[in-house]
């Protein structure tokens, strides 16, 4: 009986924490979906940042993939307040610079 009560209390606490988190996201003016997209984009930003540091030359196909993935990151980061991603600003800036360089090279080649 005690174990069942403990499980009910833990489930109630977990639901309470989830509800509190959703309320905080809503109060900051964001949608939960936008916040979740931001979390996924943050992971993608880390991958793109590592990619920009390790690769100097990209094939045309890799450039297109990089551009598409970077645009996903930029769109997701636009939807959340800067306060949430100020720690990631340097990575964001590096990926943005690489994005601009690729766009400029592709524009010049056309």
N, C-alpha and C positions, 0 to 999 in steps of 0.2 A: 504494500500500500504506500509506503514511504517513497519507493522508487517511482511509482506512477505520479505521485504528487510532485516530486522533484522534476520529472520529465515535463509535466504540464507547466510548471513555473519556468523552466528553461525555454520551452516553446513560446510562452507568453512574452518573455524577455526578448527573445529573438524577433518576434513580430513587432514588438514595441520599438526596438532599435531600427528595424527596417522602415517602419512608419515614420519615425523621427528623422531618418536620413532622407526619405522622400519629401517630408515637410520642409527640411532645410534646403533641399534642391529647389523646390517650388518657391520658397521665400526669397531665394537669390535671383529669381526671375528666369530660371531655366526649365526646360522640360527634362524629364528623366531620360527620355530617348536621346536628347542632345548630350546629356552628361555621359551616358553609356557610350555614345559615339566618340566623345572626347577621350574616354579611357582607352578605347581601342585605338584611336588615332595617336595617342601618346605612346603606345607600344610600337606602332608603325613608325613614329618619329624616331624612336631609338634605333630601329633597324635602318632607316634611311640615313641617319647620322653616321652610323658605323659604315654604311655603304659609301658615303661621301668621303670618309677618311681613308678608306682602303682602296678605292678605285679612282684613277685619274682619267682614264679613257673609257668611254662607254660606246658600245655598238649602237647603231640607230634603233634597234629593237629595245635594247636596255634603256635608251634615252626615253623612248615613248612610255615604257613601263614606269620609269622613275617619275616622269612628269605626271602621269595619271595618279600614282600613289601619293605624290607630294600634294596634288590638288585636293585629294581626299583629306589629308592632314590639315591643309590650310582652311578648308571649309568647316571642318569640325572645330578647329581652334577659334574661328570667328564667332561661333555660337556661344562661347562661354566667356565669362569675365577674365580679363588679363591676370587678375589676382591669383587665379587657379594655376596658371601656367608660367608665372614669372620665373620659376626655377628652371624651366625648360627653354627659356628665351634664347640662350646661346645655341642650343641644338636647332631650334626653330630658325634662327638667323643663318646658320651654316647651310641647312637644307634649302632655305629660301635663296641664298646666294648661288648654290649649285643649280637650283631650278632656273634662276635668271640666266646663268651662264649657258645652260643647255638650250633655253628658249632663244637666246641671242645667236648661238651657233646654228641652230636649225633655221632661224629666220635669215641669217646671212647666206646659208647654203641654198635657200630657195631663191 
